[in-house]
Amino acid sequence: MDSFIAKVNAQIINPLILFLFALAVVYFLFGLFQFIANANNDEKRTIGRSHMLWGIVGLTIMMGVWFILGLILNTFNIKDINPEAGTVKLPDYIPSTPNNLNKPTR
């Protein structure tokens, strides 16, 4: 089951994320082109401005997701992620006890 999930991640999810990122960039550039090319037409400039805005919103959302994912990975010290193999190496867990539990009571 783990290898199936790893394959779905590597073959579908990661390319889909890259495709959506590229689509947001193209949408922004299309809006920029509309904005510049239609300098005399206020209605088309507004449409171009709207396309640029939504392209930036899409890019911001995707960058935010990457930021949050990086924050989570760094917070829990998760390293050595291999999406192709579906493996993650976590640090060894060493339980700690408070010092006052180790002292004898009188």
C-alpha positions in Angstrom: 0.0 0.0 0.0 2.8 2.4 0.8 4.4 1.9 -2.6 1.1 2.7 -4.2 0.8 6.0 -2.3 4.4 6.8 -3.2 3.7 6.1 -6.9 0.6 8.2 -6.8 2.5 11.1 -5.2 5.4 10.8 -7.6 3.4 10.2 -10.8 0.3 12.4 -10.2 0.5 14.8 -7.3 4.0 16.3 -7.8 3.5 16.9 -11.6 0.0 18.3 -10.9 1.5 20.8 -8.4 4.1 21.9 -11.0 1.5 22.1 -13.7 -0.7 24.4 -11.5 2.3 26.6 -10.6 3.1 26.9 -14.3 -0.6 27.6 -15.1 -0.7 30.4 -12.5 2.5 32.0 -14.0 1.0 31.7 -17.6 -2.3 33.2 -16.3 -0.4 36.2 -14.8 1.6 36.7 -18.0 -1.5 36.5 -20.1 -3.1 39.2 -17.9 0.0 41.3 -18.2 -0.1 41.0 -22.0 -3.8 42.0 -22.0 -3.1 44.9 -19.8 -0.3 46.2 -21.9 -1.7 45.4 -25.4 -5.1 47.1 -24.6 -3.8 50.4 -23.3 -6.7 52.3 -24.9 -9.5 50.0 -23.9 -10.4 50.4 -20.2 -12.6 47.3 -20.1 -9.9 45.0 -21.4 -7.3 46.6 -19.2 -9.6 45.8 -16.2 -9.9 42.2 -17.4 -6.1 42.0 -17.8 -5.6 43.5 -14.3 -8.0 40.9 -12.9 -6.1 38.1 -14.6 -2.8 39.4 -13.1 -4.4 39.6 -9.7 -5.7 36.0 -9.7 -2.4 34.8 -11.1 -0.7 36.4 -8.1 -3.3 35.0 -5.7 -2.7 31.5 -7.1 1.1 31.8 -6.8 0.8 33.2 -3.3 -1.4 30.3 -2.2 1.0 27.7 -3.6 4.0 29.4 -2.1 2.2 29.6 1.2 1.5 25.8 1.1 5.2 25.2 0.4 6.2 27.5 3.3 3.8 25.8 5.7 5.0 22.4 4.6 8.6 23.5 5.1 7.8 24.9 8.5 6.2 21.6 9.6 9.1 19.5 8.3 11.6 21.8 10.1 9.6 21.9 13.3 9.5 18.1 13.6 13.0 17.7 12.3 11.9 15.5 9.4 14.7 15.0 6.9 15.7 12.6 4.1 12.3 12.4 2.4 12.4 10.3 -0.7 9.0 10.6 -2.5 10.0 8.1 -5.2 10.7 5.4 -2.7 8.0 6.6 -0.3 10.4 6.7 2.7 11.0 9.3 5.4 13.8 9.1 8.0 12.8 10.5 11.4 15.2 11.3 14.2 15.5 8.8 17.0 13.0 9.3 19.8 14.7 9.7 23.2 12.2 10.1 26.0 13.2 12.6 28.7 11.9 12.7 32.2 11.9 15.8 34.5 14.8 16.0 37.0 12.5 16.0 40.0 11.2 12.5 39.3 14.7 11.1 39.6 15.4 12.5 43.0 14.5 10.5 46.1 11.7 12.0 48.3 12.1 12.3 52.1 
